[in-house]
Amino acid sequence: MANPLRREVRQLYKNLLYLGREYPQGADYFRERLNSAFMKNKDVTDPKEIRKLVDCGEAVIKELGTLYYLREYRAMKKRFYEEELLGLLNVGRPTD
């Protein structure tokens, strides 16, 4: 593997490992899957194929970012709109 690509692959692995800490199924699950994915492709030597795999890994980073953003949005929405929803449903209020 050429040095620039090797550096990119290592940086991709580190970035994914860092993002995996917050994975919903757990950091250990994510780390095992990440390690197996990288080990599966360890024998790839063609620079074009490596570039394609790195691009795929960068797409996964974007998907993880979207997943985390959506989870944060849902938690915030639940926190702020729960009272309003309860008010609309008249839950917890005595009826006259």
For each residue, the residues with C-beta under 8 A, 3 or more apart:
1: 5 6 9 45 50
2: 5 6 47
3: 6 7
4: 7 8
5: 1 2 8 9 47 50 51 54
6: 1 2 3 9 10
7: 3 4 10 11
8: 4 5 11 12 54
9: 1 5 6 12 13 38 50 54
10: 6 7 13 14
11: 7 8 14 15
12: 8 9 15 16 54 57 58 61
13: 9 10 16 17 34 38
14: 10 11 17 18
15: 11 12 18 19 61
16: 12 13 19 20 34 57 60 61 64
17: 13 14 20 21 31 34
18: 14 15 21
19: 15 16 22 23 61 64 65 68
20: 16 17 23 27 30 31 34 64
21: 17 18 27 30
22: 19 27 68
23: 19 20 26 27 29 30 64
24: 67 71
25: 29 30
26: 23 29 30
27: 20 21 22 23 30 31
28: 31 32
29: 23 25 26 32 33
30: 20 21 23 25 26 27 33 34
31: 17 20 27 28 34 35
32: 28 29 35 36
33: 29 30 36 37
34: 13 16 17 20 30 31 37 38
35: 31 32 38 39
36: 32 33 39 40
37: 33 34 40 41
38: 9 13 34 35 41 42
39: 35 36 42
40: 36 37
41: 37 38 44 53
42: 38 39
43:
44: 41 49 50 53
45: 1 49 50
46: 49 50
47: 2 5 50 51
48: 51 52
49: 44 45 46 52 53
50: 1 5 9 44 45 46 47 53 54
51: 5 47 48 54 55
52: 48 49 55 56
53: 41 44 49 50 56 57
54: 5 8 9 12 50 51 57 58
55: 51 52 58 59
56: 52 53 59 60
57: 12 16 53 54 60 61
58: 12 54 55 61 62
59: 55 56 62 63
60: 16 56 57 63 64
61: 12 15 16 19 57 58 64 65
62: 58 59 65 66
63: 59 60 66 67
64: 16 19 20 23 60 61 67 68
65: 19 61 62 68 69
66: 62 63 69 70
67: 24 63 64 70 71
68: 19 22 64 65 71 72
69: 65 66 72 73
70: 66 67 73 74
71: 24 67 68 74 75
72: 68 69 75 76
73: 69 70 76 77
74: 70 71 77 78
75: 71 72 78 79
76: 72 73 79 80
77: 73 74 80 81
78: 74 75 81 82
79: 75 76 82
80: 76 77 84
81: 77 78 84 85
82: 78 79 85 86
83: 86 87
84: 80 81 87 88
85: 81 82 88 89
86: 82 83 89 91 92
87: 83 84 90 93
88: 84 85
89: 85 86
90: 87 93 95
91: 86
92: 86
93: 87 90
94:
95: 90
96:
